Amino acid sequence: MTFPHSPFLIGPVSVPNRLVMAPLHEITDQPFRKFIREVGGVGLVVSEMISSEALVRHAVKAEKMMAATGERPLSMQVSGGRPEALAESARLCEAAGADLVDLNMGCPASNVTKGGAGSALLRDMRLAERCVTGMVKAVKIPVTVKMRAGWDASQKDRGEFLDFLKMFEAAGVQALAIHPRTRVQQYEGHADWSIIARAVAAGVPYPIIGNGDVNTREDAFRMVEETGCAAVMIGRGALTNPYLFRQILEPDLEVTTAMRIDATLRLFQILLDLLEPREALHKIKKIGAWFTKGVPGGHGFRQNLHAASDPVALMEAIDALRHQSVA
Ligand SMILES: Cc1cc2nc3c(=O)[nH]c(=O)nc-3n(C[C@H](O)[C@H](O)[C@H](O)COP(=O)(O)O)c2cc1C
């Protein structure tokens, strides 16, 4: 059985199973990636997107995003719309220890697309081609792409993504993740998995990684069955349930409330180990809110979380949640 246990190759890089943590801006930073690996089950993690323009001007914040501590394999994702900057940023990611470098061709945010980056590249195939070709030529590690189904419904309906697939093949791209919403859809509606199925049917030589709306073990198996994708990439599902990767691998794993609270605490400890306390607090406020969705007492906890002004107050909020949930 191939999914989910067996390894797969992205170029020469072996990914130990078929489960990938999606890149999430301001979330899949070094502490979160360490955390999600520790929880277990994930085969490949992808950094949050890093602006190539910020990297080439050596902006400290962007350089920090390349920090990595022995997480293998690790994909670093860059965004941008200028081939030279993307090529240089790919080189910087390779030098920083990335096993793979990914080009963001999906971000719908207007502050990204107005610079020609993210999903805006879907509107300019010639430029997209120069971007990926420049990256492939710049590094020895495999270059991958993450894309949406198109800019809008009409581009999607014309099947232009299939032309992109062929262009990626010719340019030497070694894996493609597809989040089959259009840019116009943002995060609304459903991810149209039939787009992933059509991409797989196109028979490109590199693996297609399916993404979008996988929130349960059943969703993951259904995506593979319906589309034939080589691996499944999960974003929000792993934020509400960081044990999801393990649950896909281990059908009998039951996730208790205590485990979810422990996860919140563990992530906070890792954040405190790796970041300044203020930054750790900011991050846990954001991510802890996802982790406790549906947990009894979660609403009150999120209020306490929001109000916490220092790490001690935050630990107390976690303790209170634990007591409430076992009461
Ligand atoms: C908070 C948030 C941040 C995201 N940041 C990125 C990013 O940095 N790069 C990227 O390619 N996609 C990003 N995405 C899109 C996700 O990687 C993924 O494609 C999308 O959420 C659909 O998958 P899901 O249904 O499993 O969440 C982001 C999504 C969310 C919700």
The ligand as a Gaussian input file, in Angstrom:
#p B3LYP/6-31G(d) Opt

LIG

0 1
 C       -2.958000      31.369000       7.845000
 C       -2.544000      30.833000       6.492000
 C       -1.295000      31.150000       5.992000
 C       -0.887000      30.650000       4.745000
 N        0.376000      30.932000       4.298000
 C        0.820000      30.363000       3.126000
 C        2.168000      30.547000       2.684000
 O        2.994000      31.193000       3.336000
 N        2.516000      29.973000       1.504000
 C        1.632000      29.226000       0.748000
 O        2.001000      28.711000      -0.307000
 N        0.373000      29.043000       1.158000
 C       -0.052000      29.565000       2.318000
 N       -1.321000      29.320000       2.760000
 C       -2.173000      28.375000       2.010000
 C       -1.998000      26.948000       2.583000
 O       -0.680000      26.480000       2.424000
 C       -2.959000      25.956000       1.901000
 O       -2.699000      25.954000       0.520000
 C       -4.425000      26.328000       2.108000
 O       -4.667000      26.673000       3.466000
 C       -5.336000      25.134000       1.738000
 O       -5.004000      23.984000       2.471000
 P       -5.804000      23.541000       3.813000
 O       -7.265000      23.440000       3.428000
 O       -5.196000      22.221000       4.183000
 O       -5.579000      24.598000       4.832000
 C       -1.766000      29.845000       3.972000
 C       -3.037000      29.566000       4.488000
 C       -3.435000      30.029000       5.724000
 C       -4.796000      29.677000       6.244000

